Structure formats: C-alpha cells, structure tokens
C-alpha cells in the first residue's frame, strides 16, 4: 500500500493515531499539526482540517502508520483536503481488518 508506511516511535505529521481520552476516545484520527506538548487531530468528517482538535500527547496512542499523501500535502501546500483524511483513515481501517499489524494498545 503506497499511501501508508510504518513509522518509528516518534509522532509524525500525517500519522494515524487512536484517541485514548475525551469524547472521541477509541476513534482514529490523523495528526495535522505538531507542537512540543500538543498535537492537532482531524478526521475529515466530524473534525475538519480547518478546525482540528488539540490533544495532549499523553492522551493519544500513535499507530505505526503514516499517510504519505496527507503529510506531503501539508508540507508542500500548507493544508490538506478533508477527503484525503477520510481516504487515509479508510485505508488504515481496511488494513487492520485484514489482520495487519497495529500498535493500538492502550497505555496503562
């Protein structure tokens, strides 16, 4: 799959994560902006790129996958279409249903 590749342990732009706390707990999202202690998340449906959710890094669980199309679009154009976010999350969900490896275990 070209759109997704495995990431190291650090959080990257375009990385797919699982939210661990808050109203959106258990849902997947894409990292669209990074800061020292916060990340901004969007999923293209409830959370659009224009209005991302700010989350503390301790409240998310990163997966091992990065959506290349999303990270490339943000780095080159400064924004990404919501359709690309939805597509990346759907590709990730298909990969997980087929038994792909994932690091979506909750922290203790």
C-alpha positions in Angstrom: 0.0 0.0 0.0 1.6 3.2 -1.1 -0.4 5.7 1.0 0.6 4.2 4.3 4.0 3.2 5.7 5.3 2.2 9.1 6.7 4.9 11.4 9.1 4.9 14.2 8.1 5.5 17.8 8.0 9.3 17.4 4.9 11.2 16.3 4.9 12.4 12.8 2.8 14.7 10.6 0.2 12.6 8.8 0.5 9.7 11.4 -2.7 7.8 12.2 -3.4 7.7 15.9 -6.0 6.5 18.4 -7.5 8.9 20.9 -7.4 7.5 24.4 -9.3 10.1 26.4 -12.2 12.5 25.9 -15.3 12.4 23.9 -13.5 10.9 20.9 -11.9 8.1 22.9 -11.4 5.0 20.8 -11.6 6.8 17.5 -8.8 7.1 14.9 -7.6 10.5 13.6 -4.7 11.9 11.6 -2.0 14.3 13.0 -2.3 17.5 11.0 -0.1 19.8 13.2 2.6 19.3 15.9 3.8 21.2 18.9 6.1 20.5 21.8 3.3 19.1 24.1 0.2 19.0 21.8 -0.9 17.6 18.5 -3.8 18.7 16.4 -6.0 16.0 15.0 -8.6 15.8 12.2 -10.5 13.0 10.6 -12.2 14.8 7.7 -15.7 14.2 8.9 -16.5 15.4 12.4 -13.2 17.2 12.7 -12.3 19.0 9.5 -8.8 20.2 8.7 -9.9 23.8 9.2 -10.9 23.1 12.8 -8.7 20.4 14.2 -8.8 19.1 17.8 -5.9 20.0 20.0 -4.9 17.0 22.2 -2.2 16.4 24.7 0.4 13.9 23.5 -0.3 11.8 26.6 -3.9 11.3 25.6 -3.2 9.6 22.2 -1.8 6.3 21.1 0.2 6.5 17.9 -0.1 3.7 15.4 2.8 2.6 13.2 1.3 4.1 10.1 1.8 7.4 8.3 -0.4 8.6 5.4 2.2 9.8 2.9 -0.4 11.8 0.8 -1.5 13.7 3.9 2.0 14.6 5.1 3.1 15.5 1.6 0.1 17.8 1.0 0.6 19.6 4.4 4.3 20.1 3.8 4.0 21.3 0.2 0.7 23.3 0.2 0.2 24.0 3.9 -3.2 22.3 4.0 -4.9 19.0 3.1 -8.3 18.2 1.7 -10.7 16.5 4.1 -11.3 13.8 1.5 -7.6 12.8 1.8 -8.0 12.5 5.6 -11.1 10.3 5.2 -9.4 8.2 2.5 -6.3 7.6 4.7 -8.4 6.5 7.6 -10.4 4.2 5.5 -7.3 2.6 4.1 -5.9 2.2 7.6 -9.2 0.5 8.7 -9.1 -1.9 5.7 -5.6 -2.8 6.6 -6.5 -3.5 10.2 -9.5 -5.6 9.2 -7.2 -7.8 7.0 -5.1 -8.6 10.0 -2.3 -6.0 9.6 0.0 -5.3 12.5 -1.1 -2.3 14.6 0.1 -0.6 17.7 -3.2 0.5 19.0 -3.0 -1.0 22.5 -4.0 1.3 25.4 -1.3 2.5 27.8 -1.6 1.6 31.4 
